[in-house]
């Protein structure tokens, strides 16, 4: 089993920045892919960004050029740096991890999910 704990959400004004962090614990040797998904109000959960073990990050079109995903394998963490935030970035953000990097990066997510963290972009 793998446990994922997210941190860093909150309220930010349009144009501002936030950094989300996720720490994995447990059977982390089984993890090949880690990523972030989000669920806007009334919508489905979708990929924001995913990364495998190399320089293979994938981003949703809506966040390209504004968000950057980092992974630190030594610390079992994945971080999402979000810049130039917009109102439509408001959502619950979920950390995910799994054995299949392709699934995490490709939109299906991983086997493991965090509880989610709220990000609200509003003036």
N, C-alpha and C positions, 0 to 999 in steps of 0.2 A: 504493500500500500504506500501511497504517496500523499502527503498533506501539503496543501498550498495555502499560503496566507498572504493576502494582498494588503498594501498600505499606500497612503499618499493621495487619496481622493479628496474631494471637497468642492468648494464654490470658488469660481474664478470668473473674472470679467472677460468679455470677448477680446481677443487679441493677446490674452495672457498665456501663461505656461503652467504646466503641472507635470510632476514626475510620479508615475506609479511604479511600485516595486512589488515583487512577489518572491517569496522564499519557499523553497521546496524542502521537505524533510521526509525521512523514511527510506524507502527503497529507490533512491535517486539514481542508482546505477542503471535502472531500466529506462531512464528518460533519454530520448533522442531529440524530441522536439518540445519547444515551449513557446507559448504565445499569449496574445491578448485578444479577447473577443468583447463585444459590447451589445447591450440590448437597450435601444432607445425606448422611451415610453410608447407602449402599444405596438411595438414592432418585434420582429424576430431577432434572435442573437446571431451576430455575424462576425466574421473575421475582421480584426483591426490590423494585427501584424503577427507573424510567426517566424520562428528561427530554429534551425537545426543545430548541428554541431560545427558547422563551418560558416563561411561568408555567404549565406543563402537566405537572407531575410526576404520575406514576402509581405507586401502591404496592400491594404484595400486602396482602391483608387482615390477614395475620398480623403485619405490621410497622407498620401504620398507627398513628400517635400515638407511636411509639417511634423510628422511623428517619426521617432527613431527607436528601434528596439535594440537592446543590448542584452547579452547573456554572459554570465560569469559562471563557468562550470565549477570552478574551485569553491565558490560560495553557494552554488545551487540557486542562483537568483536570475531573474529576468526583469528588466526594467524597461519602461515605456516612457520616453521623453516626449511630451506633447507641447508643441509650440503653436502660436497663432491660433488659439482655440476659438471655435465658432459655436454659436448657439446649438447648431445641429450635432455637435459632439456630445451634448448632454445625454448621458446613458449610465446604466450600471455596467461597469467594466469587470470582466472575469479573466483571471489567469487560468491557463490550461497547460497540461503537460501530458506527454504520452510516449510510447515506444515508437510510434510511427511519426517520423518527422513530416512526411508527406501529408498525413491527415491533419496535423496541427497547422501546417503552413497552407494547406489547400482549402480550408474552410470547414472541415468536419470536426476539428477540435481533437483533444486528446482524451485519454481514459479518465484523467483526473481533472477536477475543477475546483477552484476556490469558491468562496461564498459570494464573491462579488463586492464591488466597492463603487459608491456613487460619485459620479463627476457631473457637476452642474455648471454650465456656462451661462452666466446671466449678469446683466448690469443692474 
